[in-house]
Amino acid sequence: MNCLDLVPAFRRHARQYIMYKDTDSKLAGYLSDGIKALSYRWDRSYTITSPASETFIVAPDITQNDEHPIILAASIIYKGSMMAGSFSDGDFAFNPTQGANSSLQLDLNELKSMLPTVRLAPAISAPLRGYDTIFSPEGYNYLMGWINTL
């Protein structure tokens, strides 16, 4: 599957933010970056090859369930790279990345709800077996051993 196949859906998703000078090949590059960004969160893997300049081939074909998260990730990368500009004067302030209704934050929240959460195993603590005797000075019950022998 070529990343160019997902460009129309990507254009529909981020329509007002895509600049006129951005070609389909450049947007396909953002889609391949989105695939790479999501690859560690999935149990399946996609291989991206670039046989020619600005051409990105994905193998195996992207499943339909994965298309929307890939478009969201590419949109986050794209908007994050272009929304760096903010300004403020005495009466008015504009920052496109802040606020609960910013398109970047909405994409992040939607992507977070689609991805599986990764949790670490809970910590377990236990005494070291070699030091847990009553006769070891480093043991937890060392003084109890001396008190019981008196």
matplotlib code that plots the C-alpha trace (Angstrom):
import matplotlib.pyplot as plt

x = [0.0, 1.3, 1.0, -0.5, -3.7, -4.3, -3.6, -7.2, -8.5, -5.6, -6.6, -10.2, -9.2, -6.8, -8.3, -8.0, -4.4, -2.9, -1.0, -1.3, 2.4, 2.2, 2.2, 0.6, 4.1, 5.0, 1.7, 2.5, 5.8, 3.8, 1.6, 4.7, 5.9, 2.6, 3.0, 6.5, 5.2, 2.5, 4.5, 5.6, 2.0, 0.7, 1.3, 1.5, 4.3, 4.3, 7.5, 8.0, 10.2, 11.1, 12.0, 12.1, 12.3, 9.1, 7.5, 6.5, 5.4, 3.9, 3.9, 1.7, -1.3, -2.7, -5.9, -9.0, -9.0, -5.5, -6.2, -7.8, -5.2, -2.5, -4.3, -4.6, -0.9, 0.1, -2.2, -0.7, 2.8, 1.8, -0.1, 2.6, 5.3, 3.3, 1.5, 4.6, 3.7, 1.8, 1.6, 0.3, -0.2, -1.9, -5.4, -5.3, -3.4, -3.3, -1.8, -3.0, -1.7, -3.5, -7.1, -9.4, -10.9, -7.7, -7.6, -4.2, -5.6, -8.8, -6.6, -4.4, -7.5, -9.1, -5.9, -5.4, -8.9, -8.1, -4.7, -4.3, -2.8, 0.6, 1.1, 4.2, 4.1, 3.5, 6.6, 7.1, 9.4, 10.6, 13.5, 16.7, 16.8, 20.5, 20.3, 17.0, 18.6, 18.8, 22.6, 23.4, 24.3, 22.6, 19.5, 16.2, 15.9, 19.5, 18.7, 15.8, 18.1, 20.4, 17.5, 16.0, 19.3, 19.8]
y = [0.0, 3.4, 6.2, 8.3, 6.3, 7.8, 11.4, 12.3, 11.2, 13.2, 16.3, 15.9, 15.7, 18.6, 20.6, 24.1, 23.7, 22.2, 24.8, 25.1, 24.4, 21.0, 18.3, 14.9, 13.4, 15.6, 14.7, 11.1, 11.7, 12.9, 9.8, 7.6, 9.5, 8.8, 5.1, 5.1, 7.0, 4.5, 1.4, 0.8, 0.9, -1.9, -5.6, -5.6, -4.0, -2.1, -1.7, 1.5, 1.5, 4.4, 3.2, 6.7, 10.2, 11.2, 7.8, 5.7, 2.1, 0.3, -3.4, -5.3, -3.3, -1.0, -2.4, -0.3, -0.1, 1.4, 4.1, 6.6, 6.4, 6.9, 9.9, 11.4, 10.8, 12.4, 15.3, 15.8, 15.8, 18.2, 20.6, 20.5, 21.5, 24.4, 25.7, 27.0, 30.7, 32.6, 36.3, 38.6, 42.3, 44.5, 43.6, 40.3, 37.0, 34.0, 30.6, 27.8, 25.0, 26.0, 25.7, 22.8, 23.3, 23.5, 21.1, 19.8, 19.0, 17.4, 15.1, 14.2, 13.3, 11.2, 9.3, 8.7, 7.1, 4.8, 3.4, 0.7, 1.9, 0.6, -0.1, -1.3, -4.3, -3.4, -3.4, -6.2, -5.9, -8.8, -9.4, -10.9, -14.6, -14.7, -11.8, -12.9, -15.1, -14.2, -14.6, -12.2, -8.7, -7.3, -9.3, -7.9, -10.0, -9.8, -8.2, -10.5, -13.5, -12.2, -11.4, -14.8, -16.6, -14.7]
z = [0.0, -0.8, 1.7, -1.1, -0.7, 2.7, 1.6, 0.6, 4.1, 5.7, 3.7, 4.8, 8.4, 8.5, 5.6, 7.0, 8.2, 5.1, 3.2, -0.6, -1.1, 0.6, -2.1, -1.7, -1.5, 1.5, 3.2, 2.6, 4.5, 7.5, 7.2, 7.3, 10.3, 12.0, 11.3, 12.8, 15.8, 16.5, 15.8, 19.4, 20.7, 18.4, 18.4, 14.6, 12.6, 9.4, 7.3, 5.4, 2.4, 0.2, -3.3, -4.7, -3.3, -1.5, -2.1, 0.9, 0.5, 3.6, 3.9, 4.8, 3.8, 6.5, 8.0, 8.0, 11.8, 11.8, 9.2, 11.5, 14.2, 11.6, 10.2, 13.7, 14.4, 11.1, 11.9, 15.3, 13.8, 11.0, 13.2, 15.8, 13.3, 11.8, 14.9, 16.6, 16.0, 18.7, 19.4, 22.1, 22.4, 24.9, 23.9, 22.1, 22.4, 20.1, 20.7, 18.5, 20.7, 24.0, 25.0, 25.4, 21.9, 19.9, 17.1, 18.2, 21.7, 20.2, 18.0, 21.0, 23.1, 20.3, 19.6, 23.3, 23.5, 20.5, 21.6, 24.2, 27.5, 28.4, 32.0, 33.8, 36.1, 39.8, 42.0, 44.5, 47.4, 49.5, 51.9, 50.5, 51.5, 52.4, 54.8, 56.5, 59.1, 62.8, 62.8, 60.0, 61.1, 57.9, 58.6, 59.6, 62.7, 63.9, 67.3, 67.8, 67.4, 70.2, 72.5, 72.1, 72.9, 76.2]

ax = plt.figure().add_subplot(projection="3d")
ax.plot(x, y, z, "-o")
ax.set_aspect("equal")
plt.show()
